[in-house]
Amino acid sequence: MRTCDLKLWCSGQKRTLHLAPPFLVEDYIPRYMLLSSVEASKKRSAAYAHLRNCNLCPRLCGVNRYETTGVCLIGETAKVSTIAPHFGEEPCIQGHNGSGSVFFAGCNLRCVFCQNHDIAHSRNGMDLSPEDLGNWFIKLKEVGAVHNINLITPEHVVPQVALAILHARDMGLDLPIIYNTSAYDSLASLELMDGLVDIYLPDFKVWEPTTSKRLLKADDYAKVARESIKAMHNQVGDLRFSGDGLAKSGLLLRHLVMPGCEEEGAQIMRYVAEEVSRDTFVNIMEQYHPDAYVGKPRRTSSKGGSSPDGDAAAGVSKREEKRYAEINRAISSEELSTVRQAAENAGLWRFSDPPKHGGFNI
């Protein structure tokens, strides 16, 4: 770091660089490699206990997953849809070689617009024991040469993931672990992952309970997300990078801007700035498109009335009826700008923006 840059940082003037102190790390060692054998043993014991009385997410099903399943429909073994290097993440996550992504089947939410609904709303995939899953982490490192292990939608398989990380550690894994989540996590599951995860990657979706009840099928979503994101930040702090621009540890927060929900997005940005950290690295995403159940023909009874999703049927012909019609469109540039401006006004300044040049964005 040049002397003038360091003086700028120390003087308290406006910061414009992601890679300014204290956001640089050298020779980063993943957190799970620092656990003692006693701490690792305690993690294993806690993981097995969670499976016997599942309280891994705010659904609090309380089922014995060796015998049955809860809302997520996943039992004692994780069901995995895809394992491969992935190039659809933020540049600081995917790098040049890709992020070692593990897409878990199932989910503890039921987002009506889910763009991975073919994975999250099904049980299709491979049943993998923690040992098998850990071995795949090693394959991603040795064959794929990926920069990290990216656990996508792991909220409902936290015990299996914890056991897999510890197994992979014993096999020689030394890559950062990314916990890529909807933010609908219980504090108990985050406590189990403390010391195992290097980068938390939550997507804070909506703010209002009425919106989350209708679109996510979880009216307590925002309350849970606020608590879980603060807990994540308490564990790993703000996002930090190595000198080549790759994220190594910390919190990277996503927000997918939704049609008509820009004020909720603005409220999320204000909360993050005021209650988490103004140095939070934020990705305000614009790629929403109608998917899953959005825009599909709405089921009605022969006498009319409302479908289970709550849309009104009166006065509308069956040919015209669409489910979740209010979000059956792409977002506007004004909606995106509203959320971005709210973030900047709140004091957030570290954004995952497209590069302003033709090269790689680091």
Number of C-alpha atoms within 10 A of each C-alpha: 9 6 8 9 14 12 11 13 17 10 9 8 9 9 12 10 12 20 18 16 14 12 19 19 16 9 8 14 15 21 18 24 19 12 15 10 9 9 12 19 14 12 23 18 12 17 23 17 14 21 23 15 15 22 20 26 24 17 18 13 16 15 18 17 20 14 10 11 16 17 16 22 17 22 19 21 19 26 23 20 19 15 18 19 23 17 16 11 13 18 21 21 28 22 22 14 15 22 29 29 25 24 22 25 30 29 24 26 23 20 22 20 21 21 14 13 18 14 20 22 20 16 20 15 16 14 18 17 17 22 17 14 25 25 18 20 31 21 17 23 21 11 9 16 16 25 24 29 30 29 24 19 24 24 27 29 25 24 28 24 25 26 25 23 25 22 20 21 18 12 13 12 24 19 23 23 24 27 26 23 19 22 26 31 26 21 19 15 24 21 15 20 22 19 20 26 25 29 30 27 23 23 22 24 24 26 22 17 17 15 18 20 15 17 21 21 18 21 16 18 26 21 13 18 22 19 15 21 26 16 18 27 19 14 20 19 21 22 26 25 23 17 14 11 17 19 29 28 26 25 30 27 24 21 20 19 29 25 18 14 20 23 18 18 27 24 18 22 28 21 17 24 20 13 12 19 17 20 19 22 20 24 18 21 16 16 10 17 17 19 17 16 18 22 18 15 14 22 18 16 9 6 6 15 14 15 14 10 15 11 19 15 19 9 8 11 9 13 8 9 19 19 21 21 14 12 20 18 16 14 19 14 9 10 19 21 14 15 24 23 14 19 26 16 14 18 18 22 20 20 19 20 13 11 11 8 7 6 7 12 15 19
